[in-house]
Amino acid sequence: MKINLLKITGLSAAIVLLNSPAFSMNSEWKGTRGFLNEHMRSAGFLLQKNVTGTVVDDSGLPVPGAGIKNQATGKATVTDGNGKFSIEASEGQVLRFTYIGYDTQDITVGQSSVINVKFAVSKNTNLKEVTVVAIGYGTQGIKETTSAVGHAGVEDFRQSGSRNPLDLIQGKIAGLNLTRPGGSNPNSNVSVQLRGSVTVSGSRSPLFVIDGIPGGNPDLLQQDDIASIDVLKDGSGAAIYGTSANAGVILITTKKGKAGPGVFEYSSYLRKEYLQSRPDYLTADEYREKIASGQIKQQNFGSSTDFYNDLINHDNLSQNHNLSFSGGTDKTNYRASLNYRDLEGISKENGREEYTLRLNVNQKGLDDRLNIQMNLVTNFNRANLLGGGGWESESAKNPTLSNFNPDGSYRFDLTSTNEYARLFQETSYRKQQTTSGDVKADLDIIKGLKASIFGSVVRNSYLDGQYRLKASENSVENTDFPNGGYAYRGNFLSQAYAVEPTLNYTNTFAQKHNITALAGYSYRYYMEERADMSNRGFINDLFHEDNISQGAALGVGKATMSSNKNDNTLIAFFGRVNYAFDNKYLVQFILRREGSSKFGANYKWGNFPAVSAGWNITEESFMKNIPFVNYLKLRAGYGVTGNAPTDNNLSRVTLGGGGKYLYPDGNYYETYGPDRNPNPNLRWERKQEANIGLDFTLLNSRLTGSIDVYKRTTKDLLDLYTTPQPPFVRNTIQTNVGQISSKGIELGLSYMVIKNDNFSWNMDATASTLSNKLDSYSNDVYKVKYITRGDIGGAGALGQAFAIFEGGKIGEFYGKRFAGFTPEGKWLFYNRNGEKVLNNQINISLNDLNTTDLAVIGNAIPKYYASWTNSFTYKNFDLRIFLRGKFGFDVLNTTALTYANKTWSGNLLRSTFDKYKDINDTYMYSDYYIESGSFVKLDEVTLGYNFKFKNKYIRKLRLYATGQNLGTITGYTGNDPDFIQDNGIGNEIDGKSLGIDTRGPYPSTRSFVIGLNVGF
C-alpha cells in the first residue's frame, strides 16, 4: 500500500487550522470543518491523545497488571503497581480492560483524557483468583507472583476478638505457626515462627512491614483497620528486605480512603471468658481424707480454700468499639478511625485499656501525576501487670490453709507467697504511648516511569511503676527494711526512622513483553534508651512510687539505679526486575546490598540475591482442551536472606564495671575494663532457600489451591563460644560457626462446595509438614559436641530437657528410658544394653554417645499442622466453623513430674493416687513424663445475620455471635497443649520453653463474643 505523506500532512494541517480560534468563530467554515473531521475519521486518521487513569477492583484497591488494549490501533499496555496506566487513543476509539477473574470492560474514549475503571468479579470466578498481594515496595496480582506468598483478607480473618493482629490469621496461612504461650492473658505476646527455626541465638520473629514501615509496631493495629495480611514465605521474595527477612516477612496493609460520598462504619464486640480447664488437684476435703488414711503425711490446718479459684476474675468482660469515617473525591480522599478497647483477663488485676487514633489522607496534584499519601496513628494504653501469675504456687498449696489469719488479716509465711493478698497490697502497671507517622509521594515523571520517596517515624515510650504497701508480705518479710514500703519506676523510649526513595519503571513492548523494574535506597536508624530505679523503706504509703527518693534505702546505698542507651544504623541499595512474556513465562530478579553498624569491620556489607520464575501452563495451547483445569502455574525460586543479632556492639570491645574500690583520695570509685572480646569478622547469618510451588484452579473455578516444597539452610550461625585466655581478654566471643536447616511441604486449598442464590458452602484448608536439623555447630577453631536447652524447673534441680547434636533434629528430648519400679517404688531405667537398672547405675554423660545411657525420648516440634474452615451462607445468615490442630509432637508434663509425687509437701494432683501411685522415690526426668501433645481444636464457631435496609441512611448491619476454644480432642493429660511453646530450639522465651508444659501457665479459657457491624 502506497501512502502519500504529503497529502496526510496537508490534511492534518488543514484540520488544525480550521479548528483554531480564528476559523472556529466564523460560521462560513463550519461545514468545511465538519467535512474534514469526518473525512479523517472515515480514513482512520484520528488525533491521538494520552489517556490515563486508574484500575481498581470491586473493593476499590488498585489492580496491578491489568491489560488495556486500543481496539482500533492494537496498542496495549498494563497497569503499574498502583493500578495506573497510560495509553495513546483518540476520541471515539474503544479501550478494552481485562484481568483474569474479572469481567472485561470496553470503554469508548470521550473528550476527557482520564478514564478510571472499577472491575467487577466474573460470575464464575473464585475471589482467591483475583487477589492482589503485597510483595514489598509494591503489589502484584496473585497470578503474577513467582515466589511463595501467603495472603489473608478481611473475609479470612477470625472473628473472636483479636488481642494481636496475628490472632486474625492463626491457622490461615500454611507454614506460619502461631502460639500463645501466655494463653488469653491480654498482656501476652504471640510467638511466631515461619517454616521452622532459622537461628540459634538471633531473632526468630519475621519482619513486620506495616503500610511500608519496616519493623512496624503491631501494637498500633486494631482488627477493624486492617485490610489484608501478606506473608513472604520464601527467600526468593523476602530477599528484597535483606538481613531483616531471614525469618520471613509479614506485610500488613491498613484500610485507606477512597473517592465517594462520606461513609461511616461502626463495629463493636463484647467478650466474656470462662475457665475451660484447670489442673486437677485435690480439694480440701479430699486432701483431708488422704491425710486421715495415711496416704500423705501432711498437716490438716482446718480451712478449705480453693486458692486457684481465688485468683479468677469471674466478672471479666472485654469490649471493643471502633468508629471510622471515610470519603472524598478522586483528587483528595481520607479515612480516619477511633478505637477504644478494654480487655479484661480471666485473672484478677490483669487487663489492658487502650485508645487508638488513625488517619489516612491521599492527595493528587499536578494533573494527577503526583500522589501523596499520609498515615498517622497513635495508641495510648495502660496495662495492669499485677495479676496473671501465681497459678503454680496457689495450686500446689495445702488446701486446708487459708489466705487469712483468724483475726481477718492476711496470712503470710516464709515458704510461699500469698498471691491473693498481693492483688490488694501491690500495684504494677505500664503506661505506654506508641506513635507512627509516614508519608509517601509518587510522581509520574514520564510514561511508565515513577519516582517515589517514603519516610516514616515510629516512637514507642512507656513508664512502668510498682509499689508494695508497708503491710504487704514483701515489705513485712524484708530483712533490710522490715515493714517499709517498696517502690519502682522505669521508663523506656525507642525511635525508629526510615527513608526509602525508589524508582519504578513499567512498560509493555510488542504487546507481549512486559517489564517492571524497581530500584531503591533504604536508610534506617534505631535508638532506644531506658532508666530504672527502686527504693525501699518508706515510712508511709501516701506517695507510692511518685516520690521515690523518700525511701530509707537510698540514704544507706541500698537503692538501685541503672540506665542505658544504644543505637544502630542500616543502609541498603536494592533492585527488583520482573519480566513476563505473553503472560506465559514469568521471571523475577532481586538484589539487595546492605550494610549495618552491628557487624565487624571486615564484614560491614553483604549481598542478598534472589531469582524466581513462573510458568502459566494454562496459557499454552495444549491446555485449551482440558476444561477442568482453569488455571495452572508452576513456580520455582531461590533466594538468600540474612539475620543480624538482636544486640548492638557485639563485634567491638566494650567496657564494663569491675566494682567500686577505695582510691587514694579516700573515695570509692567504679573501675572499668573490657567485658567483650572484639571480633572484626562478625557477620550476618545467611539463609539460602529453594522453593518449588504449584498454583491451581480446577473444576470450573470451584477448587483453588497451592502446594509448596521448600528447603532452607542457614549458615554462619551467631552464638557465644568459649575462647582461651590468653590470647583473648575474656573467656567468650560472639562469632559465626554453625549451620541449621529445615524442609517441609505446605498445602492450601479452597473449595466452593455449593453456590446458588440462597445457599453457599465454602471450605478452606491448610496443612504443612516440618523437619528441622542442626547440621553443624563446630568448626576448626570452635568445638562444641552438643548444646543443651530447656530448663525443666520444678522440684529436684533436674537440669535441661533437650540435647542437640550435630546432624540431629531440633527439639529432641534426651533423657532416661523408664523401665518400671522396684517393689519398694524406686525408679528403674533401661541402660544402653536394654537392662533394667537403678538410677545410680545410669551413665548420664553425653560426651560419648557410645557409652551414655541417655537416649532420644521424644521430639517437641510438631511434624504436621492443619486447619479446616467451613463457611456457610443461607439468605441473610452466615456460619463459620474453624478447626485446627498440631500432630506428631511430644510434651514434657512437668506438672505431673513435680506434683504427682507424694514427696511434695503441698497439694497433689489426683493422678498421684492412680496413674502415678507406684512412685515412692525422688523426682526424676525420663520418658515416663513424656506424652503425645497432638490435638484437634474446635477453635471458632461464628453465626451472623445481615440485615438489609431499603433506606439511604443505613447501608448494612450485621450481628454475630462467636464461640472460641470450644473443645479440644487430645490424649495429653496436662494443660492445654495449644499454649505450649512449639517453636525455637529450647531457649526460654517469656518464661516458656519449647515442648515443656510449665506448672503454672495462664488458664485456658473458653470465650463468647457478641458483635455488631453497621455502616451508614
Secondary structure, DSSP 4 states (H G I P E B T S, - for coil): ----HHHHHHHHHHHHHHTSHHHHT-GGGHHHHHHHHHHHHHHT----EEEEEEEE-TTS-B-TT-EEEETTT--EEE--TTSEEEEEE-TT-EEEEE-TTB--EEEE--S-SB--EE--B-TT--GGGG-EEE-SSSEEEGGG--S-EEEEEGGGS--S--SSGGGGGTTTSTTEEEE-TTTT-TT---EEEESS---SSS--SPEEEETTEET--GGG--GGGEEEEEEE-SHHHHGGGGGG-TT-EEEEEE----SEEEEEEEEEEEEEEEEEE---BPPHHHHHHHHHTTSS-----S----HHHHTB-TT--EEEEEEEEEEE-SSEEEEEEEEEEEEE-SBTT-EEEEEEEEEEEEEEETTTTEEEEEEEEEEEEEEE-SSS--HHHHHTS-TTS-SB-TTSSBP-BTTB--HHHHHHHEEEEEEEEEEEEEEEEEEEEETTEEEEEEEEEEEEEEEEEEEE-TTSHHHHT-SSSTT-EEEEEEEEEEEEEEEEEEEEEEEEETTTEEEEEEEEEEEEEEEEEEEEEEEEEES-SSSGGGGGGGSHHHHTT--EEEEEEEEEEEEEEEEEEEEEETTTEEEEEEEEEEEETTS-TT-SEEEEEEEEEEEEGGGSGGGTT-TTEEEEEEEEEEEEEEE--SSS-TTS--EEEEEEEE-TTS-EEEEEEE-S---TT---EEEEEEEEEEEEEETTTTEEEEEEEEEEEEES-EEEEE--TTTSSSSEEEEE--EEEEEEEEEEEEEEEEE-SSEEEEEEEEEEE-EEEEEE---SS---SEEEEEE--STT---EEEEEETTEETTEEEEBEEEEE-TTS-EEEE-TTS-EEEGGG-----S-TTT---EEEEE-S-SEEEEEEEEEEETTEEEEEEEEEEES-EEEEHHHHHHTSTT-SS--BGGGGTTTTT--S----BGGGEEE--EEEEEEEEEEEEE---SSS--EEEEEEEEEEEEEEE---SS-GGGS--SSSS--BTTB-TTEE-SSPPPEEEEEEEEEEEE-
